[in-house]
Amino acid sequence: MSDRPLQEPTLLLLTALADEPRHGYGLIQEIDAISQGRVRMRTGTLYGALDRLLQQGLIQIEREEVVDGRARKVYALAEAGRSALAAETERLRAVVAEAERRMAARRAPVTRPKGALA
């Protein structure tokens, strides 16, 4: 895994798998909930991303099951995926802290000595 920031679909998929394994449709629902409806991942996009994340070793197949006569894979976060998600979380936390610091500095009243021109 590189030190580049995670793309949003990858970040959302890893986040959706952080607490428990899920199958494809469960991931689509979880991503919708995490993004508060802002991101609606299509099936083709989802499975392409899952294949890529499997190849990168960020996720793994926990199990395969048959439900109503249809095969279904359940995906889980691999240790490398947990590490990548933790690193991205720290990166985002640092960006947010810097943004908040700068916004607070902008709001702080500027004090000038008496008689100074504005």
Chimera marker file (.cmm) of the C-alpha trace (Angstrom):
<marker_set name="trace">
<marker id="1" x="0.000" y="0.000" z="0.000" r="1" g="1" b="0" radius="0.5"/>
<marker id="2" x="1.320" y="3.431" z="-0.868" r="1" g="1" b="0" radius="0.5"/>
<marker id="3" x="1.399" y="6.533" z="1.303" r="1" g="1" b="0" radius="0.5"/>
<marker id="4" x="-1.080" y="8.262" z="-0.998" r="1" g="1" b="0" radius="0.5"/>
<marker id="5" x="-4.459" y="9.224" z="0.452" r="1" g="1" b="0" radius="0.5"/>
<marker id="6" x="-7.176" y="6.618" z="-0.048" r="1" g="1" b="0" radius="0.5"/>
<marker id="7" x="-9.751" y="7.322" z="-2.734" r="1" g="1" b="0" radius="0.5"/>
<marker id="8" x="-13.230" y="7.858" z="-1.297" r="1" g="1" b="0" radius="0.5"/>
<marker id="9" x="-14.705" y="4.511" z="-2.477" r="1" g="1" b="0" radius="0.5"/>
<marker id="10" x="-11.780" y="2.654" z="-0.875" r="1" g="1" b="0" radius="0.5"/>
<marker id="11" x="-12.101" y="4.652" z="2.338" r="1" g="1" b="0" radius="0.5"/>
<marker id="12" x="-15.836" y="3.964" z="2.504" r="1" g="1" b="0" radius="0.5"/>
<marker id="13" x="-15.428" y="0.230" z="1.802" r="1" g="1" b="0" radius="0.5"/>
<marker id="14" x="-12.713" y="-0.200" z="4.437" r="1" g="1" b="0" radius="0.5"/>
<marker id="15" x="-14.775" y="1.797" z="6.918" r="1" g="1" b="0" radius="0.5"/>
<marker id="16" x="-17.851" y="-0.336" z="6.200" r="1" g="1" b="0" radius="0.5"/>
<marker id="17" x="-15.820" y="-3.470" z="6.945" r="1" g="1" b="0" radius="0.5"/>
<marker id="18" x="-14.090" y="-2.099" z="10.046" r="1" g="1" b="0" radius="0.5"/>
<marker id="19" x="-16.675" y="-3.356" z="12.534" r="1" g="1" b="0" radius="0.5"/>
<marker id="20" x="-17.872" y="-6.584" z="10.923" r="1" g="1" b="0" radius="0.5"/>
<marker id="21" x="-17.734" y="-8.668" z="7.732" r="1" g="1" b="0" radius="0.5"/>
<marker id="22" x="-20.385" y="-7.939" z="5.119" r="1" g="1" b="0" radius="0.5"/>
<marker id="23" x="-21.630" y="-9.242" z="1.783" r="1" g="1" b="0" radius="0.5"/>
<marker id="24" x="-21.931" y="-7.031" z="-1.317" r="1" g="1" b="0" radius="0.5"/>
<marker id="25" x="-25.460" y="-5.751" z="-0.795" r="1" g="1" b="0" radius="0.5"/>
<marker id="26" x="-24.708" y="-5.137" z="2.887" r="1" g="1" b="0" radius="0.5"/>
<marker id="27" x="-21.713" y="-3.049" z="1.840" r="1" g="1" b="0" radius="0.5"/>
<marker id="28" x="-23.834" y="-0.956" z="-0.518" r="1" g="1" b="0" radius="0.5"/>
<marker id="29" x="-26.293" y="-0.271" z="2.310" r="1" g="1" b="0" radius="0.5"/>
<marker id="30" x="-23.536" y="0.501" z="4.803" r="1" g="1" b="0" radius="0.5"/>
<marker id="31" x="-21.791" y="2.918" z="2.432" r="1" g="1" b="0" radius="0.5"/>
<marker id="32" x="-25.098" y="4.702" z="1.917" r="1" g="1" b="0" radius="0.5"/>
<marker id="33" x="-25.468" y="5.021" z="5.706" r="1" g="1" b="0" radius="0.5"/>
<marker id="34" x="-21.855" y="6.099" z="6.330" r="1" g="1" b="0" radius="0.5"/>
<marker id="35" x="-22.058" y="8.784" z="3.636" r="1" g="1" b="0" radius="0.5"/>
<marker id="36" x="-25.557" y="9.822" z="4.761" r="1" g="1" b="0" radius="0.5"/>
<marker id="37" x="-26.876" y="9.061" z="1.288" r="1" g="1" b="0" radius="0.5"/>
<marker id="38" x="-24.261" y="11.175" z="-0.490" r="1" g="1" b="0" radius="0.5"/>
<marker id="39" x="-22.540" y="8.147" z="-2.082" r="1" g="1" b="0" radius="0.5"/>
<marker id="40" x="-24.557" y="5.449" z="-3.794" r="1" g="1" b="0" radius="0.5"/>
<marker id="41" x="-22.193" y="2.774" z="-4.976" r="1" g="1" b="0" radius="0.5"/>
<marker id="42" x="-23.365" y="0.831" z="-8.011" r="1" g="1" b="0" radius="0.5"/>
<marker id="43" x="-22.944" y="-2.921" z="-8.138" r="1" g="1" b="0" radius="0.5"/>
<marker id="44" x="-20.360" y="-2.874" z="-10.937" r="1" g="1" b="0" radius="0.5"/>
<marker id="45" x="-18.275" y="-0.261" z="-9.138" r="1" g="1" b="0" radius="0.5"/>
<marker id="46" x="-18.529" y="-2.195" z="-5.878" r="1" g="1" b="0" radius="0.5"/>
<marker id="47" x="-17.344" y="-5.519" z="-7.239" r="1" g="1" b="0" radius="0.5"/>
<marker id="48" x="-14.551" y="-3.900" z="-9.250" r="1" g="1" b="0" radius="0.5"/>
<marker id="49" x="-13.341" y="-2.171" z="-6.086" r="1" g="1" b="0" radius="0.5"/>
<marker id="50" x="-13.672" y="-5.375" z="-4.046" r="1" g="1" b="0" radius="0.5"/>
<marker id="51" x="-11.570" y="-7.278" z="-6.600" r="1" g="1" b="0" radius="0.5"/>
<marker id="52" x="-8.893" y="-4.571" z="-6.468" r="1" g="1" b="0" radius="0.5"/>
<marker id="53" x="-8.876" y="-4.521" z="-2.649" r="1" g="1" b="0" radius="0.5"/>
<marker id="54" x="-8.630" y="-8.329" z="-2.570" r="1" g="1" b="0" radius="0.5"/>
<marker id="55" x="-5.617" y="-8.184" z="-4.916" r="1" g="1" b="0" radius="0.5"/>
<marker id="56" x="-3.991" y="-5.508" z="-2.744" r="1" g="1" b="0" radius="0.5"/>
<marker id="57" x="-4.509" y="-7.646" z="0.362" r="1" g="1" b="0" radius="0.5"/>
<marker id="58" x="-6.615" y="-4.986" z="2.116" r="1" g="1" b="0" radius="0.5"/>
<marker id="59" x="-9.669" y="-7.220" z="2.406" r="1" g="1" b="0" radius="0.5"/>
<marker id="60" x="-10.273" y="-10.958" z="2.370" r="1" g="1" b="0" radius="0.5"/>
<marker id="61" x="-13.149" y="-13.309" z="1.760" r="1" g="1" b="0" radius="0.5"/>
<marker id="62" x="-14.369" y="-14.428" z="5.166" r="1" g="1" b="0" radius="0.5"/>
<marker id="63" x="-16.701" y="-17.077" z="3.788" r="1" g="1" b="0" radius="0.5"/>
<marker id="64" x="-18.886" y="-18.025" z="0.872" r="1" g="1" b="0" radius="0.5"/>
<marker id="65" x="-22.485" y="-19.027" z="1.457" r="1" g="1" b="0" radius="0.5"/>
<marker id="66" x="-25.584" y="-19.877" z="-0.506" r="1" g="1" b="0" radius="0.5"/>
<marker id="67" x="-28.688" y="-17.832" z="0.254" r="1" g="1" b="0" radius="0.5"/>
<marker id="68" x="-31.918" y="-18.535" z="-1.614" r="1" g="1" b="0" radius="0.5"/>
<marker id="69" x="-29.974" y="-20.610" z="-4.129" r="1" g="1" b="0" radius="0.5"/>
<marker id="70" x="-27.482" y="-17.805" z="-4.875" r="1" g="1" b="0" radius="0.5"/>
<marker id="71" x="-23.796" y="-17.811" z="-4.002" r="1" g="1" b="0" radius="0.5"/>
<marker id="72" x="-22.721" y="-14.909" z="-1.819" r="1" g="1" b="0" radius="0.5"/>
<marker id="73" x="-19.265" y="-13.869" z="-0.610" r="1" g="1" b="0" radius="0.5"/>
<marker id="74" x="-18.792" y="-12.244" z="2.748" r="1" g="1" b="0" radius="0.5"/>
<marker id="75" x="-15.850" y="-9.841" z="2.877" r="1" g="1" b="0" radius="0.5"/>
<marker id="76" x="-13.754" y="-8.892" z="5.896" r="1" g="1" b="0" radius="0.5"/>
<marker id="77" x="-11.069" y="-6.325" z="6.570" r="1" g="1" b="0" radius="0.5"/>
<marker id="78" x="-7.571" y="-7.839" z="6.394" r="1" g="1" b="0" radius="0.5"/>
<marker id="79" x="-4.862" y="-6.667" z="8.788" r="1" g="1" b="0" radius="0.5"/>
<marker id="80" x="-3.261" y="-4.610" z="5.988" r="1" g="1" b="0" radius="0.5"/>
<marker id="81" x="-6.642" y="-2.955" z="5.401" r="1" g="1" b="0" radius="0.5"/>
<marker id="82" x="-7.016" y="-2.162" z="9.090" r="1" g="1" b="0" radius="0.5"/>
<marker id="83" x="-3.537" y="-0.565" z="9.050" r="1" g="1" b="0" radius="0.5"/>
<marker id="84" x="-4.339" y="1.432" z="5.895" r="1" g="1" b="0" radius="0.5"/>
<marker id="85" x="-7.626" y="2.641" z="7.411" r="1" g="1" b="0" radius="0.5"/>
<marker id="86" x="-5.890" y="3.633" z="10.660" r="1" g="1" b="0" radius="0.5"/>
<marker id="87" x="-3.224" y="5.580" z="8.730" r="1" g="1" b="0" radius="0.5"/>
<marker id="88" x="-5.871" y="7.352" z="6.630" r="1" g="1" b="0" radius="0.5"/>
<marker id="89" x="-7.862" y="8.180" z="9.761" r="1" g="1" b="0" radius="0.5"/>
<marker id="90" x="-4.778" y="9.816" z="11.292" r="1" g="1" b="0" radius="0.5"/>
<marker id="91" x="-4.045" y="11.719" z="8.074" r="1" g="1" b="0" radius="0.5"/>
<marker id="92" x="-7.610" y="13.038" z="7.923" r="1" g="1" b="0" radius="0.5"/>
<marker id="93" x="-7.555" y="13.901" z="11.626" r="1" g="1" b="0" radius="0.5"/>
<marker id="94" x="-4.407" y="16.016" z="11.066" r="1" g="1" b="0" radius="0.5"/>
<marker id="95" x="-5.986" y="17.797" z="8.089" r="1" g="1" b="0" radius="0.5"/>
<marker id="96" x="-9.135" y="18.558" z="10.084" r="1" g="1" b="0" radius="0.5"/>
<marker id="97" x="-7.101" y="19.861" z="13.044" r="1" g="1" b="0" radius="0.5"/>
<marker id="98" x="-5.145" y="22.184" z="10.746" r="1" g="1" b="0" radius="0.5"/>
<marker id="99" x="-8.322" y="23.417" z="9.042" r="1" g="1" b="0" radius="0.5"/>
<marker id="100" x="-9.921" y="24.121" z="12.426" r="1" g="1" b="0" radius="0.5"/>
<marker id="101" x="-6.784" y="25.913" z="13.632" r="1" g="1" b="0" radius="0.5"/>
<marker id="102" x="-6.743" y="28.139" z="10.575" r="1" g="1" b="0" radius="0.5"/>
<marker id="103" x="-10.454" y="28.910" z="10.752" r="1" g="1" b="0" radius="0.5"/>
<marker id="104" x="-10.148" y="29.780" z="14.437" r="1" g="1" b="0" radius="0.5"/>
<marker id="105" x="-7.207" y="32.089" z="13.664" r="1" g="1" b="0" radius="0.5"/>
<marker id="106" x="-9.296" y="33.841" z="11.035" r="1" g="1" b="0" radius="0.5"/>
<marker id="107" x="-12.106" y="34.416" z="13.534" r="1" g="1" b="0" radius="0.5"/>
<marker id="108" x="-9.799" y="35.780" z="16.229" r="1" g="1" b="0" radius="0.5"/>
<marker id="109" x="-10.105" y="39.555" z="16.489" r="1" g="1" b="0" radius="0.5"/>
<marker id="110" x="-7.060" y="41.405" z="15.254" r="1" g="1" b="0" radius="0.5"/>
<marker id="111" x="-5.733" y="43.748" z="17.917" r="1" g="1" b="0" radius="0.5"/>
<marker id="112" x="-3.808" y="46.757" z="16.777" r="1" g="1" b="0" radius="0.5"/>
<marker id="113" x="-2.021" y="49.278" z="18.915" r="1" g="1" b="0" radius="0.5"/>
<marker id="114" x="-3.895" y="52.487" z="19.536" r="1" g="1" b="0" radius="0.5"/>
<marker id="115" x="-3.368" y="54.943" z="16.753" r="1" g="1" b="0" radius="0.5"/>
<marker id="116" x="-2.253" y="52.304" z="14.217" r="1" g="1" b="0" radius="0.5"/>
<marker id="117" x="-3.828" y="52.447" z="10.800" r="1" g="1" b="0" radius="0.5"/>
<marker id="118" x="-6.005" y="49.539" z="9.706" r="1" g="1" b="0" radius="0.5"/>
<link id1="1" id2="2" r="1" g="1" b="0" radius="0.2"/>
<link id1="2" id2="3" r="1" g="1" b="0" radius="0.2"/>
<link id1="3" id2="4" r="1" g="1" b="0" radius="0.2"/>
<link id1="4" id2="5" r="1" g="1" b="0" radius="0.2"/>
<link id1="5" id2="6" r="1" g="1" b="0" radius="0.2"/>
<link id1="6" id2="7" r="1" g="1" b="0" radius="0.2"/>
<link id1="7" id2="8" r="1" g="1" b="0" radius="0.2"/>
<link id1="8" id2="9" r="1" g="1" b="0" radius="0.2"/>
<link id1="9" id2="10" r="1" g="1" b="0" radius="0.2"/>
<link id1="10" id2="11" r="1" g="1" b="0" radius="0.2"/>
<link id1="11" id2="12" r="1" g="1" b="0" radius="0.2"/>
<link id1="12" id2="13" r="1" g="1" b="0" radius="0.2"/>
<link id1="13" id2="14" r="1" g="1" b="0" radius="0.2"/>
<link id1="14" id2="15" r="1" g="1" b="0" radius="0.2"/>
<link id1="15" id2="16" r="1" g="1" b="0" radius="0.2"/>
<link id1="16" id2="17" r="1" g="1" b="0" radius="0.2"/>
<link id1="17" id2="18" r="1" g="1" b="0" radius="0.2"/>
<link id1="18" id2="19" r="1" g="1" b="0" radius="0.2"/>
<link id1="19" id2="20" r="1" g="1" b="0" radius="0.2"/>
<link id1="20" id2="21" r="1" g="1" b="0" radius="0.2"/>
<link id1="21" id2="22" r="1" g="1" b="0" radius="0.2"/>
<link id1="22" id2="23" r="1" g="1" b="0" radius="0.2"/>
<link id1="23" id2="24" r="1" g="1" b="0" radius="0.2"/>
<link id1="24" id2="25" r="1" g="1" b="0" radius="0.2"/>
<link id1="25" id2="26" r="1" g="1" b="0" radius="0.2"/>
<link id1="26" id2="27" r="1" g="1" b="0" radius="0.2"/>
<link id1="27" id2="28" r="1" g="1" b="0" radius="0.2"/>
<link id1="28" id2="29" r="1" g="1" b="0" radius="0.2"/>
<link id1="29" id2="30" r="1" g="1" b="0" radius="0.2"/>
<link id1="30" id2="31" r="1" g="1" b="0" radius="0.2"/>
<link id1="31" id2="32" r="1" g="1" b="0" radius="0.2"/>
<link id1="32" id2="33" r="1" g="1" b="0" radius="0.2"/>
<link id1="33" id2="34" r="1" g="1" b="0" radius="0.2"/>
<link id1="34" id2="35" r="1" g="1" b="0" radius="0.2"/>
<link id1="35" id2="36" r="1" g="1" b="0" radius="0.2"/>
<link id1="36" id2="37" r="1" g="1" b="0" radius="0.2"/>
<link id1="37" id2="38" r="1" g="1" b="0" radius="0.2"/>
<link id1="38" id2="39" r="1" g="1" b="0" radius="0.2"/>
<link id1="39" id2="40" r="1" g="1" b="0" radius="0.2"/>
<link id1="40" id2="41" r="1" g="1" b="0" radius="0.2"/>
<link id1="41" id2="42" r="1" g="1" b="0" radius="0.2"/>
<link id1="42" id2="43" r="1" g="1" b="0" radius="0.2"/>
<link id1="43" id2="44" r="1" g="1" b="0" radius="0.2"/>
<link id1="44" id2="45" r="1" g="1" b="0" radius="0.2"/>
<link id1="45" id2="46" r="1" g="1" b="0" radius="0.2"/>
<link id1="46" id2="47" r="1" g="1" b="0" radius="0.2"/>
<link id1="47" id2="48" r="1" g="1" b="0" radius="0.2"/>
<link id1="48" id2="49" r="1" g="1" b="0" radius="0.2"/>
<link id1="49" id2="50" r="1" g="1" b="0" radius="0.2"/>
<link id1="50" id2="51" r="1" g="1" b="0" radius="0.2"/>
<link id1="51" id2="52" r="1" g="1" b="0" radius="0.2"/>
<link id1="52" id2="53" r="1" g="1" b="0" radius="0.2"/>
<link id1="53" id2="54" r="1" g="1" b="0" radius="0.2"/>
<link id1="54" id2="55" r="1" g="1" b="0" radius="0.2"/>
<link id1="55" id2="56" r="1" g="1" b="0" radius="0.2"/>
<link id1="56" id2="57" r="1" g="1" b="0" radius="0.2"/>
<link id1="57" id2="58" r="1" g="1" b="0" radius="0.2"/>
<link id1="58" id2="59" r="1" g="1" b="0" radius="0.2"/>
<link id1="59" id2="60" r="1" g="1" b="0" radius="0.2"/>
<link id1="60" id2="61" r="1" g="1" b="0" radius="0.2"/>
<link id1="61" id2="62" r="1" g="1" b="0" radius="0.2"/>
<link id1="62" id2="63" r="1" g="1" b="0" radius="0.2"/>
<link id1="63" id2="64" r="1" g="1" b="0" radius="0.2"/>
<link id1="64" id2="65" r="1" g="1" b="0" radius="0.2"/>
<link id1="65" id2="66" r="1" g="1" b="0" radius="0.2"/>
<link id1="66" id2="67" r="1" g="1" b="0" radius="0.2"/>
<link id1="67" id2="68" r="1" g="1" b="0" radius="0.2"/>
<link id1="68" id2="69" r="1" g="1" b="0" radius="0.2"/>
<link id1="69" id2="70" r="1" g="1" b="0" radius="0.2"/>
<link id1="70" id2="71" r="1" g="1" b="0" radius="0.2"/>
<link id1="71" id2="72" r="1" g="1" b="0" radius="0.2"/>
<link id1="72" id2="73" r="1" g="1" b="0" radius="0.2"/>
<link id1="73" id2="74" r="1" g="1" b="0" radius="0.2"/>
<link id1="74" id2="75" r="1" g="1" b="0" radius="0.2"/>
<link id1="75" id2="76" r="1" g="1" b="0" radius="0.2"/>
<link id1="76" id2="77" r="1" g="1" b="0" radius="0.2"/>
<link id1="77" id2="78" r="1" g="1" b="0" radius="0.2"/>
<link id1="78" id2="79" r="1" g="1" b="0" radius="0.2"/>
<link id1="79" id2="80" r="1" g="1" b="0" radius="0.2"/>
<link id1="80" id2="81" r="1" g="1" b="0" radius="0.2"/>
<link id1="81" id2="82" r="1" g="1" b="0" radius="0.2"/>
<link id1="82" id2="83" r="1" g="1" b="0" radius="0.2"/>
<link id1="83" id2="84" r="1" g="1" b="0" radius="0.2"/>
<link id1="84" id2="85" r="1" g="1" b="0" radius="0.2"/>
<link id1="85" id2="86" r="1" g="1" b="0" radius="0.2"/>
<link id1="86" id2="87" r="1" g="1" b="0" radius="0.2"/>
<link id1="87" id2="88" r="1" g="1" b="0" radius="0.2"/>
<link id1="88" id2="89" r="1" g="1" b="0" radius="0.2"/>
<link id1="89" id2="90" r="1" g="1" b="0" radius="0.2"/>
<link id1="90" id2="91" r="1" g="1" b="0" radius="0.2"/>
<link id1="91" id2="92" r="1" g="1" b="0" radius="0.2"/>
<link id1="92" id2="93" r="1" g="1" b="0" radius="0.2"/>
<link id1="93" id2="94" r="1" g="1" b="0" radius="0.2"/>
<link id1="94" id2="95" r="1" g="1" b="0" radius="0.2"/>
<link id1="95" id2="96" r="1" g="1" b="0" radius="0.2"/>
<link id1="96" id2="97" r="1" g="1" b="0" radius="0.2"/>
<link id1="97" id2="98" r="1" g="1" b="0" radius="0.2"/>
<link id1="98" id2="99" r="1" g="1" b="0" radius="0.2"/>
<link id1="99" id2="100" r="1" g="1" b="0" radius="0.2"/>
<link id1="100" id2="101" r="1" g="1" b="0" radius="0.2"/>
<link id1="101" id2="102" r="1" g="1" b="0" radius="0.2"/>
<link id1="102" id2="103" r="1" g="1" b="0" radius="0.2"/>
<link id1="103" id2="104" r="1" g="1" b="0" radius="0.2"/>
<link id1="104" id2="105" r="1" g="1" b="0" radius="0.2"/>
<link id1="105" id2="106" r="1" g="1" b="0" radius="0.2"/>
<link id1="106" id2="107" r="1" g="1" b="0" radius="0.2"/>
<link id1="107" id2="108" r="1" g="1" b="0" radius="0.2"/>
<link id1="108" id2="109" r="1" g="1" b="0" radius="0.2"/>
<link id1="109" id2="110" r="1" g="1" b="0" radius="0.2"/>
<link id1="110" id2="111" r="1" g="1" b="0" radius="0.2"/>
<link id1="111" id2="112" r="1" g="1" b="0" radius="0.2"/>
<link id1="112" id2="113" r="1" g="1" b="0" radius="0.2"/>
<link id1="113" id2="114" r="1" g="1" b="0" radius="0.2"/>
<link id1="114" id2="115" r="1" g="1" b="0" radius="0.2"/>
<link id1="115" id2="116" r="1" g="1" b="0" radius="0.2"/>
<link id1="116" id2="117" r="1" g="1" b="0" radius="0.2"/>
<link id1="117" id2="118" r="1" g="1" b="0" radius="0.2"/>
</marker_set>
